[in-house]
């Protein structure tokens, strides 16, 4: 293509075990959650042939807020060490939940990747936030 890495914006997601294709999990599904996140990033960097990502997104909030923040804390270490530039979350449709993540995060989410529907008023409050 003749593009330099700086001309590309590479984003990928961390997806919990329950959202994975059971035949293609990119980490040890029996490892502690924090290690799953680290292994997933390494696989993504390898698959994309890059040393850093422009954005890493949590596929959706985890089943508990505690686990969501465990994942987020590991994400923050990736920004600290330069392997990730921006963090985000997808499929987070509850404004209170998003605000809580935002308030507790040391490195704030800059990406909210959601589908917005007419039936939900296009989640105006979330978009306004």
N, C-alpha and C positions, 0 to 999 in steps of 0.2 A: 503494500500500500504506500510505502514511502513516508509514513508518518513517524514522528518521534514520539517517545513515551509522553512527553510533556503536552502533546497535542491530543491525547486521549484522556477520558475521564473513566476510570475503572471503579466499578462498584460491585460488591457482592454481599451476600447475606449469611448470617449464622442462623441455622434452622435447628430447633430442638429435635431430639430423637423421634418424638411422636409425629413430626411433620416430614420425616425423611422417607425416601424409598428404602425399605428394609434391605434391599440387595445392593445399595450403593451409599452407605453412610460414610461420610468423609472423616470420621474419627472413631475412636474406640467408644462405643455406646455404653460401656460399663465403667468408663473412667469418670472421675468426679467432673461435675459440670464445668468448672473452670478449666480443666484440662481439655475437655471436649472443645471449648471455644478456642484454646490455643492451637490444638491440632487442626481444627477447621480452617483457621487462618493460614497455617503453614501449607495445607493442601491447596487452598485458593491461590496463594502467592505462587506456588509451584505450577499449578495448572495454567495460570495467566502469564507465566514467565515474566514476573516483575518482582521488584523488591519492596514495593509499597502499593497501597490502594488509596484512591482518592476518597472513597467512602465505604464504610462498613455499616450494614444495617441489620438490626435484630429483626428476624422474620415476623415475629409477633411477641407481645409480652409473654413471659413464661407463665406457668400455672400459678405461681405465687409471686408477690411483689419482691419477697426476699431473693428468689431465684433470678428475677428480672434484674435486680441490682447486682447480684453476683456476676451475671454476664456483663452488665454495663461496666463494672469495675475492671474486668479483664479488658474490655474494649478500650478503656481509658489508658491502660498500660501500653496498648498498641500505638496510641497517639503519642504518648510520652517517648516511646523509642523510635518514632518516625516511620513505622510500618503502615500506619493509617493516618489520613489527614482529617477526615470528617466522620462523625458518627450519626446514626439515625435509627429509626424504628419504623416498621410497617405494621399494618393491620392493628393499629391502636386507635380505636374509635371512641374511647371514653375520655373526655376532656380531663376529668379528675385524675385518672390514671396517668395521662400524659403529663399533667402538671406536677404530679408527685415525682415521676421520673426526672423531669426537668429540674425540680427544686433540689433533689438529692444528688444529682449528677455534678461532679466536679467539672467534667467536660460536657457541655450542653449538646443535646441533639440538634443538628442543623437540617436533618432530612426527616420528614414525615411522609412516608410513602403509603398512601391509602387509596382505595377506590371510593369515590364520592358519588352518592346516589341521590336522585331527585326525591325519593321517598324519605330520605333522612335530612332533607333540606340542604344537601351537599355539605353537611357537617360544618356549618358556618362558624360556630364557636371554636372548633378546632382550628380551622383555617385562619380565623381572626387572631388566635393566640400566637 
